[in-house]
Amino acid sequence: MEQVTQAVAKLSYARISSRKVKTVIDLIRNKNAGEALAILKLTPKAASELVEKLLKSAIANAENNHGMDVEKLYVAEIYANQGPTLKRVRPRAQGRAFRIRKRTSHITVVLKERN
């Protein structure tokens, strides 16, 4: 019976909405780790920088903590959940105030080895 090892990296309270992150993480789901890094490097989105850094962390965790082979790694799971929203106030005309919602997200990457 083989043991299923997986390497996980999490980024909590990222100051970007989960909706913006999801467009980027959909590009690299089920891809090889090296290929996923190349895709993120060339994706012109704000979230791609955060996800790239997180993926590198997951790869380092796999190599150093679990002794996994970097060449066999692939993105088994990746998801972005909504975090708490920072509520701010913007002054408007005639003494009114409008609410600004600064959204956050929790991003998780799970890497596994291909057989």
C-alpha positions in Angstrom: 0.0 0.0 0.0 1.5 3.3 -1.1 1.2 6.4 1.1 -0.2 9.5 -0.6 2.1 12.4 0.3 1.1 15.9 -0.6 2.7 19.3 -0.1 0.5 22.2 1.0 1.0 25.9 1.0 -1.5 28.5 2.2 -1.7 32.2 1.9 -4.3 33.8 4.2 -5.7 37.3 4.1 -4.3 38.1 0.7 -5.4 41.7 -0.2 -7.1 40.7 -3.4 -10.6 39.5 -4.1 -11.0 35.7 -4.5 -12.9 36.3 -7.7 -9.8 37.9 -9.3 -7.6 35.1 -8.0 -9.9 32.4 -9.4 -9.3 33.5 -13.0 -5.6 32.9 -12.5 -5.7 29.6 -10.6 -8.0 28.0 -13.2 -5.2 28.3 -15.7 -2.8 26.1 -13.7 -5.1 23.4 -12.1 -3.8 19.8 -12.9 -0.7 21.2 -14.6 2.9 20.1 -13.9 4.6 22.4 -11.4 7.2 23.7 -13.8 4.6 24.3 -16.5 2.4 26.1 -14.0 5.3 28.4 -13.0 5.9 29.3 -16.6 2.2 30.1 -17.1 2.1 32.3 -14.1 5.3 34.1 -15.1 3.6 35.2 -18.4 0.1 36.0 -17.0 -0.5 39.7 -16.8 -2.7 39.7 -13.7 -2.1 41.1 -10.2 -3.0 37.7 -8.7 -0.4 35.8 -10.8 2.5 37.2 -8.7 0.9 36.1 -5.4 0.0 32.6 -6.8 3.5 32.2 -8.3 5.1 32.9 -4.9 2.7 30.5 -3.2 3.4 27.8 -5.8 7.2 28.2 -5.2 6.6 27.8 -1.5 4.6 24.6 -2.0 7.4 23.2 -4.3 10.0 24.0 -1.6 7.8 22.3 1.1 7.5 19.2 -1.1 11.2 19.0 -1.7 12.5 19.8 1.8 9.8 18.6 4.1 8.4 15.5 2.3 11.4 14.5 0.1 9.3 14.5 -3.1 10.8 14.6 -6.6 10.3 18.1 -8.0 10.1 16.8 -11.6 7.1 14.7 -10.8 5.0 17.3 -9.0 1.7 18.6 -10.3 -1.0 21.0 -9.0 -3.5 18.5 -7.6 -5.7 21.1 -5.9 -5.8 24.8 -5.9 -8.6 27.0 -4.6 -9.3 30.5 -3.3 -11.8 31.2 -0.6 -13.2 34.5 0.5 -11.6 36.0 3.5 -12.9 38.8 5.8 -13.8 42.1 4.1 -12.2 45.3 5.4 -14.9 48.0 5.4 -13.9 51.5 4.7 -15.8 54.8 4.2 -15.5 57.2 1.3 -16.8 60.7 1.7 -19.3 61.8 -1.0 -21.1 65.0 -1.8 -23.5 66.7 0.6 -22.1 65.0 3.7 -22.9 61.5 2.6 -20.6 58.6 3.0 -20.3 55.5 0.7 -19.0 52.2 1.9 -15.8 50.7 0.3 -15.3 47.0 0.6 -11.7 45.9 0.5 -12.0 42.2 0.0 -9.4 39.5 1.0 -8.9 35.9 0.1 -7.4 32.7 1.4 -5.5 30.8 -1.3 -4.4 27.1 -0.9 -2.2 25.0 -3.2 -1.8 21.2 -2.9 0.9 19.4 -4.8 1.2 15.7 -5.4 3.6 13.4 -7.3 2.6 11.8 -10.6 3.2 8.0 -10.8 
